[in-house]
Amino acid sequence: MEGIGLVDGKFVELDEYVVPIEDRGHQLGDGVYEAVLVYGGKPFLVVEHMERIFKSASMIKIDIPYTLEELVKFHLQLVEKTGLKEALIYSQFTRGIAPRKHAFPQGIKPRLSMTIRPWTKLDPYLKANGAKAILVPDERWLKCNIKSLNLLGNVLAKQTAHENGCFEAIMYRDGFITEGANSNVFVIKDNVIHTAPTDNKILAGITRSTILKFAREFNYVVKEEAVTPDFILNADEVFLTGTTTEVMPVVSINNQKIGDGKVGPITRKLHDAYMNKIQRECYV
Ligand SMILES: Cc1ncc(COP(=O)(O)O)c(C=O)c1O
């Protein structure tokens, strides 16, 4: 099964033309989204993701016309309908359909579209040996805490990474590291774990908060403080977190080795804790 779509509760084929030309998501990027990974047929941390889509929607004054339970149910329906065990479910709300103008039109209904697609696990070689990253200026707007459809800054950053043979672009703004194009960044120096605080400059990642919980349980010293590009280049360990990134060690930035250029022990321990949580919650 290749995958399937669900638009306002109705199943559609992935190649069906279902976006009306005047959907505000299509014309203005006026909407929010989420991505949930399915492991062993179970949508992982789906409640947390759906809580966040409510938050993102409320920050741009979209009133979601479903309950959290209904949104979770749509995820389960997509899994059941396709029988996919390892999959990515993408959901987006747009403000609705109306003749194009900037200010919010009155009386339109937000539109939900979802897709499920098979998901291939991350390259085990990269997981075992670590990935390369590149530093790029953060050229996005100043509401990066909203998971909005406007991703051009992230798209261009990721493209720079790909053109340079890197897994991720790590962004900096005003002299401090913010986050990756689609991941959060953790930096370890002298056994202290640093990650940028959850303000308007980063997305409060669900994987980020899961990892922070583990780090505190393991009694590591954690500082939710942004570090400089110079600090990250001289770190002992760096890793990325994200739904589709899981916990990805970074062993080189700007072609410069991080630490000894090998995956470090703290990264490995937090990575394993995260993968064990997936195992416990999804494969039992
Ligand atoms: C910009 C950005 N930061 C961080 C993340 C990681 O968030 P999460 O762990 O909730 O997937 C993402 C995920 O897509 C992202 O797009």
The ligand as an SDF file (V2000), in Angstrom:
LIG
                    3D

 16 16  0  0  0  0  0  0  0  0999 V2000
   11.9700   23.6590   12.6840 C   0  0  0  0  0  0  0  0  0  0  0  0
   11.8160   22.4120   13.4810 C   0  0  0  0  0  0  0  0  0  0  0  0
   12.3830   22.3380   14.6860 N   0  0  0  0  0  0  0  0  0  0  0  0
   12.2850   21.2300   15.4410 C   0  0  0  0  0  0  0  0  0  0  0  0
   11.6050   20.1130   14.9860 C   0  0  0  0  0  0  0  0  0  0  0  0
   11.4960   18.8900   15.8460 C   0  0  0  0  0  0  0  0  0  0  0  0
   10.2230   18.8110   16.4320 O   0  0  0  0  0  0  0  0  0  0  0  0
    9.5770   17.4110   16.8380 P   0  0  0  0  0  0  0  0  0  0  0  0
   10.5460   16.7570   17.7640 O   0  0  0  0  0  0  0  0  0  0  0  0
    8.3200   17.7830   17.5400 O   0  0  0  0  0  0  0  0  0  0  0  0
    9.3620   16.6570   15.5930 O   0  0  0  0  0  0  0  0  0  0  0  0
   10.9770   20.1520   13.7440 C   0  0  0  0  0  0  0  0  0  0  0  0
   10.2170   18.9840   13.2670 C   0  0  0  0  0  0  0  0  0  0  0  0
    9.6930   18.9360   12.2160 O   0  0  0  0  0  0  0  0  0  0  0  0
   11.0730   21.3280   12.9730 C   0  0  0  0  0  0  0  0  0  0  0  0
   10.4780   21.4210   11.7710 O   0  0  0  0  0  0  0  0  0  0  0  0
  1  2  1  0
  2  3  1  0
  2 15  2  0
  3  4  2  0
  4  5  1  0
  5  6  1  0
  5 12  2  0
  6  7  1  0
  7  8  1  0
  8  9  2  0
  8 10  1  0
  8 11  1  0
 12 13  1  0
 12 15  1  0
 13 14  2  0
 15 16  1  0
M  END
$$$$
